[in-house]
Amino acid sequence: MKTALTLSGSIRKGSENMRLQAHVGGKLEAAGVAVTAINLSDFDMPLFNEDLEAEQTPEAAVKLAELWRSHDMIFIASPEYNGGVPPLLVNTITWLSRQKPSVFRHAVFGIGGVSSGKYGTIFSLSHLRDSLSKVGALVVPTLLGIGPAEEALDTDGNPTEPAIIRKVEAIVHELTHFSRG
C-alpha cells in the first residue's frame, strides 16, 4: 500500500491550512493510501543556524527526516505570508535539507494552500515549488491555491467551488500516479 505524509505550514488553532491538510488526507485515504498526518508543532526546531548545526542537529529534525523518507508521497498545505513561504516551513525545509541521505529524493510532493486573499497562496506556492525543486523534490504540476478561504471552503473545510474540487481531485490523482521510478 502506498503511504502519504501530510502536514501544514501553519500550526495556529483553527488554521484553514490544517483543514486543507485533513481534507486532502481524507481524499488520499479514499484513494487507498495509508495517510500519516503530522503537526509541525510536535517537531520543535530552533531557527536554523550553521553554528547550531555544528554543535548538534536537533533530534526533531532527525525524527522528521525519518518520517519524510518513509513515505511515498508528501502533501504540504501552506499559508502565504507577505507573498512568501511561512517561516515555520522555511525553517523545517532548511533543517531537513541538511539531513543525509536526502529526504527529498524518494517521495512525490504535492503542495497547496488556503489564504484570505483572492490569489489563494499562489505566490507562496511558486516559491515553495522552487525551493523544493532545488533540493531535489519531485513536485506534481497542480498548485492547489484556494482563496478567499471564507468563500472557497465550507465550515468543515471542504471546498465549495467546482474548480477547487477538480483541483483537489487532480492533485490526489497526480500524487497517486506519479513515481520517482
N, C-alpha and C positions, 0 to 999 in steps of 0.2 A: 504494500500500500504506500502511495506517495504521502509525503509529510510536508506540512507548511507551518512556518513560524509567522505569527502576526504581532505587530507592535505599533504603537503610536508615538509620534514625536511630541505629544502633549501629555502631561500627567495631571493636569488640573481636574478637579471634580467637575463632572458634567461636560467634559470635553466632547465636542462633536467628532473629533478625530478618533477618540476611543470608541465612539458609537459606530463610526465607519469601519474601524478595525473589527469590531464584533460582527457587523453586517457582512463584510467580505469573508470573514472567517466562517460564518454560517453558510454562505454560498459555496465556499470551498468544501466544507463538510458534506453539503448536499451533493457535491460532485464526486464524493468518495475519497476525499483527502482527510488524513488524520491531522487535526489542527492543534497547535500549541500556541495559546495566546499569552503574551507576557506584558508586564508593565515595567517600563524603564525605571520607575522609582524603586524597584527591587534590585537594581544594579547601580549602586551608588559609586560614582567615579569622580575624582576631583577634576577640575579643569585641566586639560592636557597640558603638560609641560615636560620637555625633554629631561629636565633635571629630576623631576619626579620619576620619570620612566627609568632613568639610570639607577635610581635607588631601588625601586621595586614597582612592577606593574600591579595595579590594583587587582585583587582577587576577583572582583566583579567583572572586570574586562576579560579575564581568563575564562570564567564560567560562561559569560555571554558569548564569547568566541566559540566555545564548545557547542553551545546551542545552535549558533548560526551554521556551523559546519555539519551538524547532524540532521539538517532539514533540506528537502529537495527544492523548496520554494520559500521565499520570504516576502510578505506584504507589509509595507510601511505606509501608515496613514500619517501625514504630516501637515501641521498648520503652516501658515505663512506669516513670517514676522518681517515687516518692512520690505516685502518683496523677496525675502530670502528664507533659507532653511533655519529653523529654530535652533538656538544654541545647544539645547539638550541633545538634539540629533547630530549636530556637527561634532560635539564632544564625543558622543558614542561612536560615530563612524571613525573619528580620528584614533581613539583608543583601539578600536577593532582593527584598523588598518595596520597597526604595529604588531599584531599577533601573527605568529608563524605556526603552521602554514596558513596561507591567506584564507580568510573567512568569506571572501567574495568570489572565489573561483569554482564553487560547487553548485550553489543554489541558483535558481532563476528568480529574479526580483520583479515585483510589481509595486508601483507607487501611486498613491492617491492622497487627496486631502480635501478638507472642508474649511471654508472661511466665510466670514460675514460679507465679504465683497463679491461683486458680480463676476470677477475673473476666477474665483474659486481655487486659489493656490497655484495657478498655472505657472506663475513666475518662480515660485519656490520649487515646484516640481521640476522645472527645467534645470535649476541649479542642482537639485538633488540627483537628477539623472546624470548630469555632467560629473558630479563628484563620485557617484557610484561607478560610473563607467571608467573613470580614471584609475580606480583601484582594482579594476578587473571584473566588475559585476556585469552580468548579462541582464539588462532591464528590458522587460517586454514593451512593445510600442505604445500601448494605450496609457495615456496620462489621465487619471481619474480625478479631475478638478471639479469640485462641487461648490456652488455658491450662487446666491447668498443662502446660507445654511437654513435660515428660518423659512425660506420658500421651497428649498430643494429636499428637505428631509421632514418626515412626519415625527410625531412625538416619540416613537420607538427607534428612530434613527434610520428608518427605511427611506430610500429615495422615492420621491413622488413624481418626478418628471420622467417621461418615457425615454428621453435621450440619456439620462443618467442611469436608468435601469439597464439600457442597452450597453452602456459603457462598463457597468459592473459585470454584466454577462460576458463582455469581451475580455476584460482583464482576467476573469476566472478561467475562461477558455484558453487564453494565452498562457497563463501560469501552469495550467494542467497539460498543455500540449507542447510547449517549448522545452527544449532539453539542452543541457551543456554537452551532450554527446558522450 
